Amino acid sequence: MIWIRRLNEYGVSNRVILLLFGLSLFAMAAQIVGLGIFLPIFEYIFQSGLTQSVDESPSILLNFINIIINTIGLKASLESLLISAFLFYLVSQIAIFVIAYINAYYLGKIIKTVRDRFIQHYLDADSEYYDRVKIGDFINISTSELEWAAVGVIAPIKLMVSIVSAIGSIIVLLLLSYELTFYISIIVIIILPYPLSLISKTTKVGKQNTEFNSSLVSFLLDRLRSPRLVRLSGTRNSEVKEYSLITEKQRGLTLKLHLLKEKVGLTFEPAIIFAALIVLYVALTFLGMQSSSIILFMVITVRLVPILRGILVQKQSINRTKGPIESIDSLLKEMKLKSQKDIIPNQKNEHLIELNYIENIKLHNVSYSYSSEGLSALSNISLGFNKGTINAIIGPSGSGKSTLIDIISTYRRPSLGKVLFNDLEYNGSEINNIIAYVPQQPQIFDGKIIDHISYGKKGKLLKDIESASILSGIHQFIVSLVDGYESILNNNGDNLSGGQRYRLDMARALLSEAPILILDEPTSALDYKNKSNFIITLNQIRKKTNKIIIVITHDFSIMSIFDSIVLLEEGEMIAQSNHSELVVKSPWYREGTKNIKEVSLDN
């Protein structure tokens, strides 16, 4: 069955499902006996004692209860019957509590398991998945929609328990009077199509609600990320209006879901009560049933109403959660398909040791095309970088600089060609540990400075953190703060200058001791003086660490410091050379260096 298979996929084994089913049957049996004992209790109340023996009684249920009483050796007194009814009821409720506890436990476990899978698959997905996926969809699905989906996955178990409980009550009704049970069943069948149609509508509305939840989260992420841009662009009123339209649509869908749920109760419960009253009239007028049997029949019927409504609500919940469940399944499936792990078979174990010491990086005839655009971003690139060198990647906007870095770091797999480290090819998960990257706009996590620098580097001592900070040139600034390395940073380090944020993040990259350091536009936020200091810092890093340093830059004023410069134009490599040779080879490069005051170690 589909629901059992889905439960298995989400971590609920068949053994647990069988345990819950067994507990449901046990609760039902205790419920039947507990309810049945009320019949002789009513006999005592109305007739001052049990007036009929087992053999004389026309009631099948009374005969059944008398047999149980005789079997367990219970003295048939009012006190003993009341105590027995309570004990059987208590046992059934304990079983139901255990079932509820197991459901709650696995509900939380499902949510945790799937969230863990999400982050694992998301971080293992290939670059094309990140190019296409909306982060708002991912966040919405992995938070609010996941909780709904987990409820939907576990709902069939609750439905099963409710159905078993309803069956127990129906068995008692049949034992009391199969005629009345038949009549009331006919009435239920007649009124059932309408609430079922309401339940069917819930599926469509639930899927629409999931879509608008994703739209809402995406909108908030985009706008909250750039409040300054919104304010300065004068689009505040437009943003408020657009957001209001989304929330209004979401409000309408949420209201519709609630109304569909309440309409089920509004139509079903009164209909059942009406049917019960008709049955009561038939029993009193035509069937000549004993008062005790009629009262018990009505008590059980009234008790059955919320159980039946619960069955319908749980079915409605299953339909409501089809949208979130499909979103979860689709997201997991897509991320698995887009996983870049193990694309390249692992090299022999002895080769992995060489990754601790990188002699060189080589690209052989590398080309890359973005699948969504079908255009070639890089064409036939061949180059090399050696240890202990500072290298630049430069070119006009759109020339392929960022794509080339993505290829070198194995964030993207080349469409054609190879990327070699120490003349061997490795997969992305192996290379991740040997590359440190500092983006143009560093992301500074909320928390202490020391926590940001040591992010992902457990076990590093304060002296190691200080050494990395000294090397990056941020140490003096940190110790000038009141709390030093314990200082708190908030809102992506907004209280730091662009250069301070970059040096702080570079300290994080240096602490990793990765043999490859990639810097994206490190001088874009620096004035001439700070640029000179940064060049000194960069040269110190090269001397002290012997790393392969790769810098993406548009800054022609620092070209003379690089051992090699890769010049890209329209996705093609014009040359890999030094500053003086490129001035001769490339008109674009020569034009860029005009009237530029160079920054070098000699300044």
N, C-alpha and C positions, 0 to 999 in steps of 0.2 A: 504494500500500500504506500501511496505517495507520502502521506503524513508520517508514517513510521520511518521511511527512508530519510526524510528531511530531519526528523528528530535524531536519527543516527549520525547524520552529517554534522549536526550542531552539538554532538557530544552526549546525547541521551541514548544509552544502550538498550537493547531489547530486554535485558535482564531487569532494568529499571522499569520499563514499560509493563512487563509481566508482573512485577512487584506491585505496581500501582493498580493494575487490573485485579490482582488477587485481593488487595486491600479493599477495593471497591466492592467485590463480591462478598467479602467478609462483612463489610459495613452494611450491605444490603440484607444479608441473612440476619444480622443482629437487629436491623431495622424492622424486618418482617415480624420477627418474634416479639420485639418490643411493642410494635403497633397491635399485633394480634392479642397480646395480653390485656389490652384495654377492653376487649370484648367481654371476657369474664368479669372484669372490673365493673363494666356497665351493667352486667347481669346482677352483680351484687347490689349495685346502687338501686336498680329499678325493681328487683325481685327479692331483695333481702337474702341473697345467697345464690349459689349455683343450683338452680332447680332441675337442671337436666344433666343426666349422666352422659358419658361419651357416646354410648350406644344409642341413646334416645335423641340426641341433639340432631336437628336437621341442618345445622350450620357446619359446613366443612371446616371453616376456620376455627370454630370453637372445638370441634373434635381434634384438630391438629394441635391447638394450644393445650388441651387437656392431656394429650399424649406426651407433649413436652414436659408439662408439669409433673405427670406421673413418672416420666423417665428420670428426671433429675431429683425426684423424691421431695418435691416441694409441697408443703401443706397448703391446700387451696383456701387461704384466708385472704380477706381484703388487704391486710397489712403486707403479707408476703407477695401478693400480686402487684401492689403498688411499688414495693421495693424492687421486684424483679423487672417491672416495666422500666423503672428508672435506670437500673443497672444495664439492661440491654441497650437502652437509648444512649447511655454514657459510653458504652463500648463502641457503638456505631459512630459517635461523635469523635472519640479518640482516634479511630481509624481514619475518619475524614480529616482530622487535624494533621495526622501523619502525612496523608496525601497532600494536603495544602502546603505543609512544610517542604516536602520533596519538590513540589511544583515551584515554590519560591526559590529553593536552593538552585534548581536547574535553570530557572529563569535568569538569575544573576550570573550563573556559570556560562550560559549561552551568550549573554551580552559581553562578558569578559573575553570569552574565547574568540568571538567574531571580531571584537575590537582589536585584539592581539593579532589576529590574522590580517586585518585591514592594514595596520601599520607595517607588518612584515611584507605583505605583498606590495603595498604602495612603495616602500623603499627599495624593493627589488624590481619594480616595473622598469621598462626601458624608457628612454627619453621621449619617444614618440607618444607614449601614454601621457606624460606630463604636458606635452605640447597641446594635447587635445582635451584633456579632462578639465572640468571646471572645479576649482578647489571648493567653491560653495556647495556643489553637489556632493562632493566627497565628505565634507564636514557635516552637512545635513543628514546624509545617509548613515554616517558612522555615529551619530548622536541620537537625535530624536527619532528618525525612521528606524534605526536599529532596535530601539526599545519597543516600538510598535511591532516590528517584525518578530522579536523574541516572544512577545505576547501571543502573536499569531501562531508561532511554531509550537508553543506549549498548550495553546487553546484546545487542540484535539484531545489531549489528556483530560482536561477539565470537562470537556464535552462528554467523553467516555464515562467519567465518574458520575456526571449528572444523569446520563442515560441509564446507567446501572441503578442509580438511586430511584429514578422514575419507574424502572421495571419492577423494583421491589415494592413500591407503592401500588402499582397496577396489579401485581400478583395478589396483594392483600385484598384489593377491590374485587378481583375475580373470585377469590375465595368467599368473600362476603356475599356477592351477587353478580353472577356472570351476565344476567339480563341488564341490570343497571349499568354495568361496565360497558356492555355493548352499545347501549343507547348514548352514553356520554362520549364514547369513541366516535360514533357517527357524527355527532355534533362537532367534535374537535376537527374531524376530517373536513367537514363543510367549511369551517371558518379558517382553516390553516392556509389556503392559497394566498390570502391577502397579506398576512405577515411575512410569508415567504417571498412575495414580490418586493416587499420593503427591504428584506435582507439582500435580495439580488441587486437592488439599486445601490446598496452600500458599497459594493465592489467598485463601481465606476467613480463614485464620489470620493472614495478613499484614495484611488489612484490620482485623481485631480488634486486632492489635498497634498499628496506627496510632491507633486510637481511644483505647486506654489510654495511649499515649504522650502524647496531647493532654491527657487527664485528669490525668496525673501533672504535667505542666508547669503546668497551670492551678492545681492544688492548691498547688504550691510557690510560685507567684507570689502567690496570695492570702495564704498563711500567712507567707511571708517578708517580705511587705510590712508585716505588723502583728504582729511577735513580742511587742511590749509588750501589745497587746490580748489575745493568747492567754494570756500569763502571768498578767495581772491578772484575766482572766475565769475562771481555773481550769479551762481546757479543754485543758490540755497533754496529758493522758492520752488524751482523746478524739481529739485531732488525730493523735497518734502511732499510735493504733489504726486510724484511717481511712486514714492514709498507708500503713500496713503492708498493709492489704487491697488497695490499689491496686498496690503494688509486688509483692505476692504474685501477683496476677493477671497482671501484666506478666511476672514471672519464669516463670510457667507457660506463657504464650504464646511467650516467647523460647525456652524449652526445647523446646516442641513444634515450632517452626520448625527448630531444630537437629536434632531427631530425624528429622523428615521428610527433611531433607537427607542425613543419614547413612544412613537406611534405603535410600535410592536406591543408594548405594554398596554397602551390605551385601548387597542382593539382586542388583544388576546385575553387579558385577565377578566374584563367584564363579561366577555363571551363565555368563558369557562364557568364563572360564577352563575351566569344565567342558565347555562346547561345544567349545573348542579341543582339549581332550584327546580328546574323542570323534572329532573330525575327524582328529587325529593318528593314532588307531587305524585309522580308515577308510583313510587314506592309506597307511599301512604294510602293512595287511592286504589291501586289495582293489584299490588303484589302482596300486601298484607305482611310485610316484614316486621320483625320484632324491633322495638324502639332502640334497643342497644345496638343492633346491627345497622340501623339507619343512621344513628348518631355517629358511629365509628366511620361509616361510609362517607358521611359528609365531612368529618374531621380530616380524613385522609385526602378527600378530593380538594378541600381548601388548602391543605398542606402541599398537594401536588401542583397547585397553580404556580407558585414561585419557582418550583423545580422545572416545570415545562417552560416557563418564561426564561429561566436561566439557560435552558438548552437553546432557545431561539436567540438569546443575546450572545451566547458563545458562538453560535453559527454566524451571527452578524459580525462578531469580532473577527472571526476567521476571514470573512469576506472583506472587512474593513482593512485587514492587514495584508491582503494579497498584493497591493501596490508596494508597500515597504518591503515585503518578502521578495518580490520580483526585483526590486531595486538592489537589495542586498546580494541576491544570487547573481544578478547581472554584473554588479561591480566586482565581486570576487572572481567570477569567471573571466572577466576582461583583464583584471590585474594579473591573474595566473597566466593567461595567454601572452601578456606583455612582459612577463618576468624575463629579465636578462641574465638570471643566474644560470650558470652551467651552459651558456651558449657555446663556449669553447671548452672542449674537454680539458680537464686539469693536466698540467704537465706532471712529469714524474716528481716525486716528493723532493728529491735532491735538488731539483731546479728551484723549488720554492725558497730555499735558503738564500739563493742569490738575490732575491728581492730585498733583502736587508741592506744590500749595497748595490746601488745603481751606478753603473759605469756610463750608460748612454741610453738615449731614447731615439728610435729611428722610425720614420714613416716611409713606406714603400708604395708609391703609386696609389695614394689614398684619394678616393672620391666619395662624396656624400650628397644625397638628395633627400629633402624633406618629403615624406610620402604624401602629406596633405596638400603640398603645392606642386609636386612633380618637377620642381626646378632644381638644377644642380647648384649646391651651395659651395662645394669644393670640387676641383677637377685635377686629378693626377698630381697630387702633392707628394713630393719626396724631400725629406729633410732629416737633420739629426742634431741632437743636443748632447753635450758631454758634461760629466761631473765637474764641479768647480767653475762653472761658467754662468754669466748673466746674459740672457737672451731676450730679444724683443720680438713681438709680433705686431706689425704696424700695417696700416692700409686705410683707404677711404671707408666711410660708413657703408655697411652692407657688403664689404669685401670678403667676409667669412672668418674674421678673427675669432669671434666667440665660438663659432662652429668648430674651428680648428682646435681650440682649447678643449672643447667637449670631446673631440676625438682623441686627443692626447691623454686626457684623463680617463678615457674609456666610458665616460658618461653616455656617449653615443658610439654605436658600432659603425664603422665605415661601410658604405654600400659596396665599395670595391677597395682592394688593397689591404695592407697589414700595418698594425702598430706593434712595435717590438720593444721590449725592455730587456737590456742585456742580451739582445739578439734572439729573445724568446717571446712567444705570444701567450698572454695570460687573459683570463676573464676579468670582468669588472670588479667582482667581489674580492679578488686577490689584490688588485691594484689599489683599491680604496685606502688601504693602510699605508701606502708609501707616498701619497700625494697630500699636500696641505694647500688649501686654496683660500685666498682672501678676496672676496668680491668687491666691486667698486663701491657699493653701498652696503657695508657690513650690517648684519642683523645682530643687534646687541640684545641678548635675552635679559628680561627683568631679573634682578637679583644682585648679588655681590660681584664686585670686580674680579675677585679671586675665583669665583665660580664660573664666570665667563671664560677666563683664560684657561682654566683647567677642565673646561667642558669636554666630556668624553675621554678624559685622561685620568682615570682613577689611580690613586697611589702616588701621584706626584707630590713632592715635598715643597714647602714654601720657598726654599732656596732655588729649586728648579724653576718655579713660577717667576721668581724675581730675576733669575738669569735670562729667561726668555723675554721678560719685560725690558730689561736693560738692553738686550740685543735689538729689540724693536724700537727702542728710544722712548718708551712710555713710562719707565720706572720713576723718573724724577717727578713727573706730573702726579702719579698715583700717590707717592709718599708725601706730596705737598697737601693732599686732602686730609681733612680732620680724621677720618676713619681709615685712611690708607687703602689697603687691599680689601678691607671689609666694607668699603663704601658701597652704597646701594645705587644701582642704575635702574631707571624706569623709562618707559616709553621709547624703547630702542635707543637709549643713550642720548636723548635730545639735549641734555645739558652739556654735552661734549661737542667740541668743534669737529669738523669733518676729518682733519688730520689726526686728532686724538682718537676718534672712533676707529680710524684705519690702523693706527699703530697698536691700539688695544686688541683689535682682532688679529693683527699680525703676530702679537705675542702668543695668542691662542694657537696659531698655525705653527709657530716656531717650537712651542712646547711639545708638539707631537713628534719632533725629531724625524719627520718624514724626509727622505732624501730628495724629494722634488717639491719645490715651492712655486706656486703660481699666483701672481699678483695681477689684479684687474684694475687698470687705471689708477695706480697708487698716488700719482701726483696731481690728479684732477682738482683736488680741493686745497692745494698748497700754494702759498705765495713763493717768491723767489728764494727768500732766506730759508724757509722750511723745506723747500725743494732741495736746496743744497745739503741741509742736514739729513734729509731722507737718503740722498745719494751716498753720503758717508755711511749711513746705517746699512744700506744695501751692500756696500762693499765689505763692511765688517761681517755681515752675515755670510757672504761668499767665502771670506778668509777663514772664519771660525768653524763653519759647518761643511764646507766643500759640497754644498748642495748644487743641484741643477735648478737654476732660478729662471723662470719664464715670466715675462712681463708683457701684458697687453697694454698698449698705450697709443695715444694720439699726440703725445708731447714731443715735438721735434727738438726741444731744448736739452733733452737728456740723452740723445742718441749716441753721443760719443763714448758713453760709459759701457756700452754693450759689446760683448765679445762677438756676438752675431745678431743680425737683424733679419727677420723673415718679412719680406714685403709681399702683401697680397693685394691683388686688384681683380675684382669681379670673380672671386672664387679660385683664381689661379695664382700660383706662386711666381712672382716676377724674378725673385732672387733670394738667396740666403747669403748675406755678405755683411761687411762692416759699413760704418757710416760714410767714410770717404769714398768707397767704391759705389755705394748706392747713389750718392750725389751725382756721379757720372752716368750711372746706368739708367736711372729713372727720372723722367721729366717731372712726374707728380711729386716725387720725393724731393727733388731739387727745389721745386717751387715752394714746398712746405718749409724748407730750411732757410728761406730768405728772411732777412731782418729778424732772425731769432737769436736771442742772447743765450748762448749755450751754458749749461750747468755741468760742471765736471768736478772731479776731485781736486783739481788745481785751483778752483775758485775760492 
